[in-house]
Amino acid sequence: MSVSKDLEAKVLRYYLAEKWRVGTIARQLHVHHDTVRRVLRQAGIPAPQRGARPSKIDPYLPFIRETLERFPTLTAARLYTMARERGYHGNADHFRHVIALHRPRKATEAYLRLTTLPGEVGQVDWGHFGHLNIGRTRRPLMAFVMVLAWSRHIFLRFFLDARMESFLRGHVAAFEAWKGLPRIIWYDNLKSAVLERSGDAIRFHPTLLEFAGHYRYEPRPVAPARGNEKGRVERAIRYVRDSFFAARSFTDLDDLNAQAIAWCQGQAADRLCPSARELRVGEAFTQEQPRLIALPENPFVTDEVIPVSIGKTPYARFDLNDYSVPHTHVQRTVTVRATPKRVRILDGAECIAEHARSYDRHAQIEDAAHIEELVAFKRNAREHRGKNCLTNAVPASKELLVRAAERGSNIRSMTLALIQLLDRFGAAELQAAIEESLAHDSPHQHSVRLVLEKRREARREPPPVVVALPEHVRAKDVFVQPHRLDTYDTLTELHNNEH
């Protein structure tokens, strides 16, 4: 609370001239007693000392201080138990308050303000901005932020994950937006950058090293707990969170990234540059851009490449979804190459399928041609199975089908008709009827049926009865065990005896 000059004069007059106590001044002027003490302290008047009262914890303070010097992180609850075992009977809340006053504090460290040359240093980090619901799944919304240390120019791009491929895509997009890159890029200790660290011994991610070699910059991790080394990107993320993302509406990820580009080039570029207060960030970036490293001729390939095993169904599973492939590639291992927009499936160097990428869960992304080819293949397979069954039982049917095909007949319907005649008249009769039809040069199922009917009438046999029973019933002989009839006589005798 700010204190007016009039109130300060009253506090000093009542305290020094009238000899009022602090509590009396606070009550009469309707202010807090801490406000009165602050006015006296700012005026250089020593604070009035209260009379120290003895406390139950006083005899245990030497023990508490010694224990905390040896074990600075020991909890107050454990110290309270140790003090109780030594005879302390005070309240636990008061004990915890005293421990907080006597616990040794870590010495406050001062940091140097780092200064960089234009085009020398950039800083990178991820920021988590909640989640997006896409279909049946919920994906994290991650912000890739890169900032140039001198001009404070920000690059912002949102992704649906924080994988290495997205990490590198953010770099490539920033480099292309700036038409260059800084000589050194500082990273927080991300798994995408640093796999392992022990003191000054650092093991970088091999993919990041390959990427840095392609663009000819030096990756450098910041020291742990060094806020001055990564403060620019952390402040940039906080600035993005407060000035861009708060209360912003968007339709999808593409719309959000389009708004982010406009914000970086507009509002974020119009703020004052901390390194040169006479310039705006956009003006400072204009001076810094010529000092950036030039881009190589070819950008680094950031596709996701993973091997995928295809099962019995013609689908390759990638990122929670199934993508169709030709049925000729089932039970094989293929390679999936994915960009944020497209998914390509390769068998060696041949691209066998390409789909638009889906970020849903358990979705089936299908190419209609793949399904139509599979259906046609299954239909042809059924026809071949029927033909094989027919020609094995009735050898003459093969020549009949050949002659019928020469005349342009529908082989599929003829095969089905001959299989029905085989079921009704048997193999021997059908063989004889087909031979007679071929002898009369009439290769058609109706001719074969006519011959079969004439042969049946000549033998004076009734027409065959077709029983439409299921296959599993016709293939089994049901045996019914007869019941003993003498049990009925026993029941009759029992009934008579009761009467």
C-alpha positions as CSV (number, residue, x, y, z in Angstrom):
1,M,0.0,0.0,0.0
2,S,1.3,3.4,-0.9
3,V,1.6,6.0,1.9
4,S,0.8,9.6,1.3
5,K,3.1,12.4,2.5
6,D,0.5,13.6,4.9
7,L,0.1,10.2,6.5
8,E,3.9,9.9,6.9
9,A,4.1,13.3,8.6
10,K,1.3,12.2,11.1
11,V,3.0,8.9,11.9
12,L,6.4,10.6,12.6
13,R,4.8,13.4,14.7
14,Y,2.7,11.0,16.8
15,Y,5.7,8.6,17.3
16,L,8.5,11.2,18.0
17,A,6.6,14.1,19.5
18,E,3.6,12.5,21.2
19,K,5.5,9.2,22.1
20,W,2.6,7.1,20.9
21,R,3.2,3.4,20.5
22,V,3.0,1.7,17.0
23,G,-0.3,0.0,17.9
24,T,-1.9,3.2,19.1
25,I,-0.9,5.0,15.9
26,A,-2.3,2.2,13.7
27,R,-5.6,2.2,15.5
28,Q,-6.1,5.9,15.5
29,L,-5.0,6.4,11.8
30,H,-6.9,3.2,10.7
31,V,-3.8,1.6,9.0
32,H,-2.0,-1.6,9.5
33,H,0.8,-1.7,12.1
34,D,3.2,-3.0,9.4
35,T,2.6,0.3,7.5
36,V,3.5,2.3,10.6
37,R,6.7,0.3,11.0
38,R,7.6,0.7,7.3
39,V,7.2,4.5,7.6
40,L,9.5,4.6,10.7
41,R,12.0,2.3,9.0
42,Q,12.1,4.5,5.8
43,A,12.7,7.5,8.0
44,G,15.8,5.8,9.6
45,I,14.1,5.3,13.0
46,P,15.1,2.0,14.6
47,A,12.1,-0.3,15.0
48,P,10.8,-0.6,18.6
49,Q,11.9,-3.8,20.2
50,R,9.5,-6.0,21.9
51,G,10.3,-7.7,25.2
52,A,11.4,-11.2,24.5
53,R,9.3,-13.8,26.3
54,P,10.6,-17.2,27.2
55,S,9.5,-20.1,25.0
56,K,9.3,-23.9,25.4
57,I,11.5,-24.3,22.4
58,D,14.4,-22.2,23.7
59,P,16.3,-25.1,25.4
60,Y,16.1,-27.1,22.1
61,L,17.3,-24.4,19.7
62,P,21.0,-25.3,20.0
63,F,20.1,-28.9,19.1
64,I,17.9,-27.8,16.2
65,R,20.6,-25.5,14.7
66,E,23.2,-28.2,15.0
67,T,21.0,-30.8,13.3
68,L,20.0,-28.4,10.5
69,E,23.7,-27.6,9.8
70,R,24.4,-31.2,9.3
71,F,21.1,-32.1,7.5
72,P,19.8,-28.9,5.9
73,T,16.9,-30.7,4.1
74,L,15.6,-32.6,7.1
75,T,11.8,-32.1,7.3
76,A,10.2,-30.2,10.2
77,A,8.0,-33.2,11.0
78,R,11.1,-35.4,11.6
79,L,12.8,-32.7,13.7
80,Y,9.6,-32.4,15.7
81,T,9.6,-36.1,16.5
82,M,13.3,-35.9,17.5
83,A,12.5,-33.0,19.8
84,R,9.5,-34.8,21.3
85,E,11.7,-37.7,22.2
86,R,14.0,-35.3,24.0
87,G,11.2,-33.8,26.1
88,Y,9.7,-31.0,24.0
89,H,5.9,-30.7,24.6
90,G,5.1,-27.7,22.4
91,N,2.6,-27.3,19.5
92,A,3.6,-28.8,16.1
93,D,2.5,-25.7,14.1
94,H,4.6,-23.4,16.3
95,F,7.6,-25.8,16.0
96,R,7.3,-25.8,12.2
97,H,7.2,-22.0,12.2
98,V,10.4,-21.8,14.3
99,I,12.2,-24.3,12.1
100,A,11.4,-22.2,9.0
101,L,13.1,-19.2,10.8
102,H,16.3,-21.2,11.7
103,R,16.7,-23.4,8.6
104,P,19.9,-22.4,6.8
105,R,19.2,-20.5,3.6
106,K,21.0,-21.0,0.3
107,A,23.2,-18.1,-0.6
108,T,21.6,-15.9,-3.2
109,E,23.6,-16.1,-6.5
110,A,24.1,-13.1,-8.7
111,Y,24.2,-13.5,-12.5
112,L,26.0,-11.6,-15.1
113,R,23.9,-10.0,-17.9
114,L,24.9,-11.8,-21.0
115,T,25.5,-9.8,-24.1
116,T,25.7,-11.3,-27.6
117,L,26.6,-10.1,-31.1
118,P,24.1,-9.8,-33.9
119,G,23.5,-13.1,-35.6
120,E,25.6,-15.0,-33.0
121,V,23.2,-16.8,-30.7
122,G,19.7,-18.3,-30.8
123,Q,17.7,-20.1,-28.1
124,V,15.2,-22.9,-28.4
125,D,12.6,-24.5,-26.1
126,W,9.2,-26.2,-26.1
127,G,6.1,-24.8,-24.4
128,H,3.0,-26.8,-23.4
129,F,-0.3,-25.1,-24.3
130,G,-2.9,-27.7,-23.3
131,H,-4.5,-30.2,-25.6
132,L,-6.6,-30.4,-28.8
133,N,-9.5,-32.9,-29.3
134,I,-9.3,-34.4,-32.7
135,G,-11.9,-37.0,-33.4
136,R,-11.7,-39.7,-30.8
137,T,-8.3,-38.7,-29.5
138,R,-6.8,-35.9,-27.4
139,R,-3.4,-34.7,-28.5
140,P,-1.0,-32.3,-26.7
141,L,-0.6,-28.8,-28.2
142,M,3.2,-28.0,-28.1
143,A,4.7,-24.6,-29.1
144,F,8.2,-24.6,-30.7
145,V,9.8,-21.3,-29.9
146,M,13.1,-20.0,-31.2
147,V,14.3,-16.5,-30.4
148,L,17.4,-14.6,-31.7
149,A,19.3,-13.4,-28.6
150,W,20.3,-10.0,-30.0
151,S,17.2,-8.7,-31.7
152,R,14.7,-10.8,-29.7
153,H,12.9,-11.8,-32.9
154,I,10.6,-14.7,-32.2
155,F,9.6,-17.7,-34.3
156,L,6.6,-19.6,-33.2
157,R,5.1,-22.9,-34.6
158,F,2.6,-25.2,-33.0
159,F,2.8,-29.0,-33.2
160,L,0.8,-32.0,-31.9
161,D,3.7,-33.6,-30.3
162,A,7.3,-32.9,-29.2
163,R,9.0,-35.7,-31.1
164,M,12.4,-35.3,-32.7
165,E,10.9,-34.9,-36.2
166,S,8.7,-32.0,-35.0
167,F,11.7,-30.5,-33.2
168,L,13.7,-30.4,-36.4
169,R,10.7,-29.2,-38.5
170,G,10.5,-26.2,-36.2
171,H,14.2,-25.5,-36.8
172,V,13.8,-25.7,-40.6
173,A,10.7,-23.5,-40.6
174,A,12.5,-20.9,-38.4
175,F,15.6,-20.9,-40.7
176,E,13.5,-20.5,-43.8
177,A,11.4,-17.7,-42.2
178,W,14.6,-15.8,-41.2
179,K,16.5,-16.8,-44.5
180,G,19.4,-17.8,-42.3
181,L,20.4,-19.1,-38.9
182,P,22.6,-18.1,-35.9
183,R,26.0,-19.5,-35.4
184,I,25.2,-21.0,-31.9
185,I,21.9,-22.3,-30.7
186,W,21.4,-22.9,-27.0
187,Y,19.1,-25.6,-25.8
188,D,17.6,-26.4,-22.5
189,N,18.4,-29.9,-21.4
190,L,15.8,-31.5,-23.7
191,K,15.8,-35.2,-24.6
192,S,15.6,-34.1,-28.2
193,A,19.0,-32.4,-27.7
194,V,20.9,-34.0,-24.8
195,L,20.6,-37.7,-24.2
196,E,22.9,-37.8,-21.2
197,R,24.9,-35.3,-19.1
198,S,27.3,-35.7,-16.2
199,G,28.9,-32.4,-15.3
200,D,30.6,-31.0,-18.4
201,A,30.4,-34.4,-20.2
202,I,27.5,-34.2,-22.6
203,R,26.2,-36.7,-25.1
204,F,24.1,-35.1,-27.8
205,H,21.3,-36.8,-29.7
206,P,23.0,-38.1,-32.9
207,T,20.2,-36.9,-35.1
208,L,20.6,-33.4,-33.8
209,L,24.3,-33.5,-34.4
210,E,23.6,-34.6,-38.0
211,F,21.2,-31.8,-38.4
212,A,23.6,-29.2,-36.9
213,G,26.3,-30.4,-39.3
214,H,24.0,-30.0,-42.2
215,Y,23.3,-26.4,-41.3
216,R,26.8,-25.7,-40.0
217,Y,25.9,-24.3,-36.5
218,E,27.1,-25.2,-33.0
219,P,24.5,-26.8,-30.6
220,R,25.2,-25.8,-27.1
221,P,23.2,-26.9,-24.0
222,V,22.7,-24.3,-21.2
223,A,24.1,-25.1,-17.7
224,P,21.6,-26.5,-15.3
225,A,19.9,-23.9,-13.0
226,R,21.3,-21.0,-15.1
227,G,18.4,-18.7,-15.7
228,N,20.5,-16.0,-17.4
229,E,21.5,-18.4,-20.1
230,K,18.0,-19.4,-21.2
231,G,16.1,-16.4,-20.0
232,R,15.4,-15.0,-23.4
233,V,13.5,-18.0,-24.7
234,E,11.7,-18.5,-21.4
235,R,10.5,-14.9,-21.4
236,A,9.5,-15.4,-25.1
237,I,7.4,-18.4,-24.1
238,R,5.8,-16.4,-21.3
239,Y,5.2,-13.5,-23.8
240,V,3.6,-15.9,-26.2
241,R,1.4,-17.4,-23.5
242,D,0.2,-14.0,-22.3
243,S,0.1,-11.8,-25.4
244,F,-0.8,-14.4,-28.1
245,F,-2.4,-17.5,-26.9
246,A,-4.6,-16.1,-24.1
247,A,-8.3,-15.9,-25.1
248,R,-7.4,-16.7,-28.7
249,S,-9.9,-18.8,-30.8
250,F,-8.9,-20.9,-33.8
251,T,-10.5,-23.6,-36.0
252,D,-7.6,-26.0,-36.3
253,L,-3.8,-26.3,-36.1
254,D,-3.2,-24.7,-39.5
255,D,-5.4,-21.7,-38.6
256,L,-3.4,-21.4,-35.3
257,N,-0.1,-21.4,-37.0
258,A,-1.2,-18.9,-39.6
259,Q,-2.2,-16.6,-36.7
260,A,1.2,-17.2,-35.1
261,I,3.0,-16.1,-38.2
262,A,1.0,-12.9,-38.4
263,W,1.6,-12.2,-34.7
264,C,5.4,-12.7,-35.0
265,Q,5.6,-10.4,-37.9
266,G,3.2,-7.8,-36.4
267,Q,2.7,-7.3,-32.7
268,A,5.8,-9.2,-31.5
269,A,8.0,-7.4,-34.0
270,D,6.6,-3.9,-33.0
271,R,7.8,-4.2,-29.3
272,L,10.9,-2.4,-28.2
273,C,14.2,-4.3,-28.5
274,P,15.9,-4.8,-25.0
275,S,19.4,-4.8,-26.6
276,A,18.8,-1.5,-28.4
277,R,16.0,0.5,-26.8
278,E,15.9,3.0,-29.7
279,L,14.9,0.2,-32.1
280,R,11.9,-2.0,-32.5
281,V,12.4,-5.8,-32.7
282,G,11.6,-5.8,-36.4
283,E,14.1,-3.0,-37.1
284,A,16.8,-4.8,-35.0
285,F,16.1,-8.0,-36.9
286,T,16.6,-6.2,-40.2
287,Q,20.1,-5.2,-39.0
288,E,20.8,-8.7,-37.7
289,Q,19.6,-10.8,-40.6
290,P,22.6,-10.1,-42.9
291,R,24.9,-11.5,-40.2
292,L,23.1,-14.9,-40.1
293,I,24.6,-18.0,-41.6
294,A,23.3,-18.6,-45.2
295,L,21.1,-21.7,-45.7
296,P,22.4,-24.7,-47.5
297,E,21.0,-25.6,-51.0
298,N,18.9,-28.5,-49.8
299,P,16.9,-28.5,-46.6
300,F,17.3,-31.3,-44.1
301,V,14.8,-34.2,-44.5
302,T,12.6,-34.3,-41.5
303,D,10.2,-37.1,-42.5
304,E,9.3,-39.7,-39.9
305,V,10.6,-43.1,-41.2
306,I,9.6,-46.3,-39.4
307,P,9.2,-50.0,-40.5
308,V,5.7,-51.4,-40.2
309,S,4.7,-55.0,-40.4
310,I,1.4,-55.7,-42.3
311,G,-0.7,-58.5,-41.0
312,K,-3.4,-60.5,-42.8
313,T,-5.5,-57.4,-43.6
314,P,-4.1,-54.9,-46.1
315,Y,-3.5,-52.0,-43.6
316,A,-0.3,-50.4,-42.2
317,R,-0.7,-49.0,-38.7
318,F,1.0,-45.7,-38.1
319,D,0.4,-43.1,-35.3
320,L,-2.7,-44.8,-33.9
321,N,-4.4,-45.1,-37.4
322,D,-4.6,-47.7,-40.2
323,Y,-3.7,-46.9,-43.8
324,S,-4.7,-49.2,-46.6
325,V,-2.1,-50.8,-48.9
326,P,-2.5,-53.2,-52.0
327,H,-3.5,-56.7,-51.0
328,T,-0.4,-58.1,-52.7
329,H,1.7,-56.7,-49.8
330,V,0.1,-58.5,-46.8
331,Q,2.4,-60.4,-44.4
332,R,5.3,-58.2,-45.3
333,T,7.3,-55.4,-43.7
334,V,7.1,-52.0,-45.4
335,T,8.5,-48.5,-44.7
336,V,6.3,-45.6,-43.7
337,R,7.5,-42.1,-44.5
338,A,5.3,-39.4,-43.0
339,T,5.2,-35.6,-43.2
340,P,2.7,-33.4,-41.2
341,K,0.3,-33.6,-44.2
342,R,1.0,-36.9,-46.1
343,V,1.8,-40.6,-45.3
344,R,3.7,-42.6,-47.9
345,I,4.1,-46.4,-47.7
346,L,7.2,-47.8,-49.5
347,D,8.2,-51.3,-50.4
348,G,11.9,-50.8,-51.0
349,A,12.1,-47.8,-53.3
350,E,8.6,-48.3,-54.7
351,C,5.8,-46.2,-53.3
352,I,2.8,-48.6,-53.0
353,A,0.4,-46.2,-51.2
354,E,0.0,-42.5,-50.3
355,H,-2.7,-41.0,-48.0
356,A,-3.5,-37.7,-46.3
357,R,-2.3,-37.9,-42.7
358,S,-4.9,-38.3,-40.0
359,Y,-4.4,-37.3,-36.3
360,D,-7.5,-39.2,-35.1
361,R,-7.4,-42.5,-33.2
362,H,-8.3,-45.9,-34.7
363,A,-9.3,-44.4,-38.0
364,Q,-9.1,-46.4,-41.3
365,I,-7.8,-44.3,-44.1
366,E,-8.5,-46.2,-47.3
367,D,-7.8,-45.9,-51.0
368,A,-10.9,-47.1,-52.8
369,A,-8.8,-48.7,-55.5
370,H,-7.1,-51.0,-52.9
371,I,-10.5,-52.2,-51.6
372,E,-11.9,-52.8,-55.1
373,E,-8.8,-54.8,-56.1
374,L,-9.1,-57.0,-53.0
375,V,-12.9,-57.6,-53.7
376,A,-12.2,-58.5,-57.3
377,F,-9.4,-60.8,-56.3
378,K,-11.6,-62.6,-53.8
379,R,-14.4,-62.9,-56.4
380,N,-12.0,-64.4,-58.9
381,A,-10.6,-66.8,-56.3
382,R,-14.1,-68.1,-55.5
383,E,-14.7,-68.6,-59.2
384,H,-11.5,-70.6,-59.5
385,R,-12.3,-72.7,-56.5
386,G,-15.7,-73.5,-58.1
387,K,-14.1,-74.4,-61.4
388,N,-11.5,-76.6,-59.8
389,C,-14.2,-78.5,-57.8
390,L,-16.3,-78.9,-61.0
391,T,-13.5,-80.1,-63.3
392,N,-12.2,-82.5,-60.7
393,A,-15.6,-84.2,-60.3
394,V,-16.6,-83.9,-64.0
395,P,-13.6,-83.8,-66.4
396,A,-15.8,-83.1,-69.4
397,S,-16.9,-79.8,-67.9
398,K,-13.5,-78.3,-68.7
399,E,-13.9,-78.7,-72.5
400,L,-17.5,-77.4,-72.1
401,L,-16.4,-74.2,-70.4
402,V,-13.6,-73.7,-73.0
403,R,-16.1,-73.9,-75.9
404,A,-18.6,-71.7,-74.1
405,A,-15.9,-69.0,-73.6
406,E,-15.1,-69.1,-77.3
407,R,-18.8,-68.3,-78.0
408,G,-18.8,-65.4,-75.4
409,S,-20.9,-67.1,-72.7
410,N,-20.7,-66.0,-69.1
411,I,-18.4,-68.5,-67.6
412,R,-19.1,-67.6,-63.9
413,S,-22.9,-68.1,-64.2
414,M,-22.4,-71.3,-66.2
415,T,-20.0,-72.7,-63.6
416,L,-22.6,-72.0,-60.8
417,A,-25.3,-73.7,-62.9
418,L,-23.2,-76.8,-63.5
419,I,-22.3,-77.0,-59.8
420,Q,-26.1,-77.0,-59.0
421,L,-26.7,-79.8,-61.6
422,L,-23.8,-81.8,-60.0
423,D,-25.5,-81.6,-56.6
424,R,-28.9,-82.7,-58.0
425,F,-27.9,-85.5,-60.5
426,G,-24.4,-86.6,-59.5
427,A,-21.1,-86.7,-61.2
428,A,-21.7,-89.7,-63.5
429,E,-25.0,-88.4,-65.0
430,L,-23.5,-84.9,-65.4
431,Q,-20.5,-86.3,-67.2
432,A,-22.7,-88.3,-69.6
433,A,-24.9,-85.3,-70.3
434,I,-22.0,-82.9,-71.0
435,E,-20.5,-85.4,-73.4
436,E,-23.8,-85.7,-75.3
437,S,-24.1,-81.9,-75.4
438,L,-20.6,-81.6,-76.8
439,A,-21.4,-84.3,-79.4
440,H,-24.3,-82.1,-80.6
441,D,-22.0,-79.0,-80.5
442,S,-24.3,-77.3,-77.9
443,P,-21.9,-76.1,-75.1
444,H,-24.4,-74.5,-72.8
445,Q,-25.8,-75.2,-69.4
446,H,-29.4,-75.3,-70.7
447,S,-28.5,-78.1,-73.2
448,V,-26.9,-80.0,-70.4
449,R,-30.0,-79.6,-68.2
450,L,-32.2,-80.8,-71.1
451,V,-30.1,-83.9,-71.6
452,L,-30.2,-84.7,-67.9
453,E,-34.1,-84.4,-67.8
454,K,-34.4,-86.6,-70.9
455,R,-32.2,-89.3,-69.4
456,R,-34.2,-89.2,-66.1
457,E,-37.5,-89.5,-68.0
458,A,-36.2,-92.5,-70.0
459,R,-35.4,-94.2,-66.7
460,R,-38.9,-93.3,-65.4
461,E,-37.4,-91.7,-62.3
462,P,-39.1,-88.9,-60.3
463,P,-37.5,-85.5,-60.4
464,P,-34.8,-85.1,-57.8
465,V,-36.0,-83.3,-54.6
466,V,-33.7,-80.5,-53.5
467,V,-33.7,-80.2,-49.7
468,A,-32.6,-76.7,-48.7
469,L,-30.8,-77.7,-45.5
470,P,-27.7,-76.1,-44.2
471,E,-24.4,-77.7,-45.1
472,H,-23.5,-78.6,-41.5
473,V,-26.9,-80.4,-41.2
474,R,-26.6,-82.3,-44.5
475,A,-23.0,-83.4,-43.6
476,K,-24.1,-85.1,-40.4
477,D,-26.3,-88.1,-39.6
478,V,-28.4,-87.4,-36.6
479,F,-28.8,-90.5,-34.4
480,V,-31.8,-90.6,-32.0
481,Q,-31.7,-93.2,-29.3
482,P,-35.0,-95.0,-28.9
483,H,-36.7,-94.8,-25.5
484,R,-37.6,-97.9,-23.5
485,L,-41.4,-98.5,-23.5
486,D,-41.5,-100.6,-20.3
487,T,-41.0,-97.4,-18.3
488,Y,-44.5,-96.3,-19.2
489,D,-45.9,-99.7,-17.8
490,T,-44.1,-98.9,-14.5
491,L,-45.7,-95.5,-14.3
492,T,-49.2,-97.0,-14.9
493,E,-48.8,-99.6,-12.2
494,L,-47.7,-96.9,-9.7
495,H,-50.8,-94.8,-10.6
496,N,-53.1,-97.8,-10.0
497,N,-51.6,-98.7,-6.6
498,E,-52.1,-95.2,-5.4
499,H,-55.8,-95.4,-6.1
